[in-house]
Amino acid sequence: MKRIGVVLSGCGVYDGSEIHEAVLTLLAIDRNGAEAVCLAPDMEFREVNHLTSQETGATRNTLVESARIARGKIRNVAEIAAVDLDAVIFPGGYGAAKNLCNFAEKGASASIHPEVARLIREMAVAKKPIGAICIAPALIAATLGHDYRPKLTIGTDAGTAAAIAETGSEHVTCPVTEFVVDREHRIVSTPAYMLANRISESAEGIEKTVKAVIDMA
């Protein structure tokens, strides 16, 4: 059975993983006969009240919060190497751009969490597929852009697309229910809630992306 890493960044769209995207990814992996291996970095982040969208002043732990989505079955990303996986997928949510890296603040000059960067680069060197959903392609672009110049999408947002282009990556405009495949670098991406107005729209693109990643693995 193929083992697909799913790298989470917390629990909730404003300060962690987008829950719909994460669950849809896990469901699609299971439906395609593969095993999801949930991962997250062990780090602190600033909590956001999801009712008001304001920071609370409290901090939470990314690994602990991600365990909510994974039903407790999750590993510290530092414990996993590319050799342990057949592919890896990154759901979106602001955590992908605030916790896994600081693209939300720094754009193209973002720094990446060292263990997340290590895993992404190991997967790229091993030519194992990488999936990225919603804003997560910005994480991939910031990590691999200047060395690999991958093609990926976050949908149609001009500002984010421009920041991705500054990393050396190529942004490809894409509708919400579709996905973009960079066959040379084995990267698959889809806009999801960067464009979706309904969960069904997000689901369609995610299901196609996950299948493409697993087929490529």
C-alpha positions in Angstrom: 0.0 0.0 0.0 1.3 3.4 -0.9 2.1 5.7 2.0 1.1 9.3 1.4 2.4 11.9 3.9 -0.2 14.6 4.8 1.6 17.6 6.4 -0.7 19.6 8.7 -0.1 23.0 10.2 -2.7 23.2 13.0 -6.5 22.9 13.2 -8.5 25.7 11.6 -8.3 27.9 8.5 -7.0 31.1 10.2 -4.1 29.7 12.1 -3.6 26.1 10.9 -4.8 23.6 8.3 -8.1 24.3 6.5 -10.1 21.5 8.1 -12.3 20.7 5.0 -9.2 20.5 2.8 -7.4 18.3 5.2 -10.3 15.9 5.7 -11.1 15.8 2.0 -7.4 14.9 1.4 -7.5 12.1 3.9 -10.8 10.8 2.5 -9.4 10.8 -1.1 -6.2 9.0 -0.1 -8.3 6.3 1.6 -10.7 6.0 -1.4 -7.7 5.6 -3.7 -6.4 2.6 -1.7 -3.4 4.3 -0.1 -2.4 5.0 3.5 -2.3 8.5 4.9 0.6 9.3 7.2 -0.2 12.5 9.1 2.7 14.8 10.0 3.2 18.2 11.5 6.1 20.2 13.0 6.4 20.5 16.7 6.3 24.3 17.1 4.3 27.0 18.8 2.0 29.5 16.9 -0.3 32.4 17.8 -3.9 31.3 18.2 -6.7 33.0 16.2 -10.3 33.1 17.4 -12.2 31.6 14.4 -15.4 33.5 15.3 -13.8 36.9 15.2 -10.7 36.2 13.1 -8.6 38.0 15.7 -5.5 36.8 17.5 -6.3 35.8 21.1 -2.8 36.4 22.5 -2.5 32.7 23.4 -0.2 30.2 21.7 -0.8 26.7 20.7 1.3 23.8 19.4 1.1 22.8 15.8 1.6 19.1 16.4 -0.9 19.0 19.2 -3.6 20.9 17.3 -3.0 18.9 14.1 -3.6 15.7 16.1 -7.3 16.8 16.3 -7.7 16.3 12.6 -5.6 13.1 12.6 -7.6 11.6 15.5 -4.3 11.4 17.4 -2.4 9.3 14.8 0.3 11.8 13.8 4.1 12.0 13.7 6.5 14.8 14.2 7.7 15.7 10.7 11.2 15.7 12.0 10.9 11.9 12.4 10.0 11.2 8.8 12.2 11.2 5.7 11.4 10.8 2.0 12.4 7.2 2.2 9.4 6.6 4.5 6.9 7.9 2.0 5.7 7.4 -1.6 4.4 10.9 -1.9 3.5 13.9 0.3 0.5 16.3 0.2 0.1 19.7 1.9 -3.4 20.9 2.6 -4.0 24.7 2.7 -5.1 27.0 5.5 -3.2 30.0 6.8 -1.0 27.7 8.8 0.7 26.6 5.6 1.8 30.2 5.0 2.2 31.2 8.7 3.5 28.1 10.5 5.1 25.9 7.9 6.7 29.0 6.5 6.2 32.8 6.8 5.0 33.4 3.2 2.0 35.3 4.6 4.3 37.9 6.0 7.4 37.7 3.8 6.1 36.6 0.4 8.8 35.4 -2.0 11.6 35.9 0.6 9.8 33.6 3.1 11.8 31.3 5.3 10.6 27.7 5.7 10.4 25.6 8.9 13.7 23.7 8.7 12.2 20.2 9.0 9.4 21.0 6.5 12.0 22.4 4.1 14.1 19.3 4.5 11.2 16.9 3.7 10.2 18.9 0.7 13.7 19.0 -0.7 14.2 15.3 0.0 11.0 14.4 -1.9 12.1 16.6 -4.8 15.6 15.0 -4.9 14.0 11.5 -4.8 11.5 12.6 -7.5 8.6 11.5 -5.3 5.3 13.3 -6.0 4.4 16.4 -4.0 0.8 17.7 -3.8 -0.1 21.2 -2.7 -3.6 22.6 -2.0 -5.0 26.1 -1.7 -2.2 28.4 -0.5 0.3 25.5 0.1 1.7 25.8 -3.4 3.3 29.1 -2.1 5.2 27.0 0.4 6.4 24.7 -2.3 7.4 27.7 -4.5 9.3 29.3 -1.6 11.2 26.1 -0.9 11.9 24.9 -4.4 11.4 27.9 -6.7 15.0 29.1 -7.4 16.4 25.5 -7.8 13.6 23.8 -9.6 11.4 26.5 -11.1 8.2 24.4 -10.7 4.8 25.1 -12.3 2.0 25.3 -9.8 -1.3 27.1 -9.1 -3.2 28.9 -6.3 -6.0 29.7 -8.8 -6.3 33.3 -10.0 -5.2 35.7 -7.2 -2.8 38.1 -8.9 -0.9 39.2 -5.8 -0.1 35.7 -4.6 0.7 34.6 -8.2 3.2 37.5 -8.5 4.9 36.5 -5.2 5.1 32.9 -6.4 6.7 34.1 -9.7 9.3 36.0 -7.6 10.5 32.7 -6.2 11.4 31.6 -9.7 8.4 29.4 -9.9 5.8 29.6 -12.7 2.2 30.3 -11.7 -0.5 28.7 -13.9 -4.0 30.1 -13.7 -6.5 27.3 -12.9 -10.2 27.0 -12.1 -11.3 25.6 -8.7 -12.4 22.2 -9.9 -9.2 21.5 -11.8 -5.5 21.0 -11.0 -2.1 21.7 -12.5 0.6 19.0 -13.0 4.3 19.7 -13.3 5.3 16.4 -14.7 9.0 17.2 -14.8 9.1 17.9 -11.1 6.2 15.7 -10.1 4.2 18.5 -8.4 0.4 18.6 -8.4 -1.6 21.6 -7.2 -5.2 22.8 -7.0 -6.8 26.1 -5.8 -9.4 24.7 -3.4 -10.6 27.5 -1.0 -8.4 30.1 -2.8 -11.4 30.1 -5.2 -14.1 27.7 -3.8 -17.4 29.1 -2.7 -18.7 25.6 -1.7 -17.2 22.6 -0.2 -18.2 20.5 -3.2 -16.0 22.8 -5.5 -13.1 22.3 -3.2 -13.7 18.6 -3.1 -13.6 18.1 -6.8 -10.2 19.7 -7.3 -8.7 18.0 -4.2 -10.0 14.5 -5.3 -8.4 14.9 -8.7 -5.2 16.2 -7.2 -4.9 13.3 -4.7 -5.6 10.7 -7.4 -3.0 12.3 -9.7 -0.4 12.3 -6.9 -1.1 8.6 -6.0 -1.1 7.6 -9.7 2.3 9.2 -10.0 3.8 7.6 -6.9 
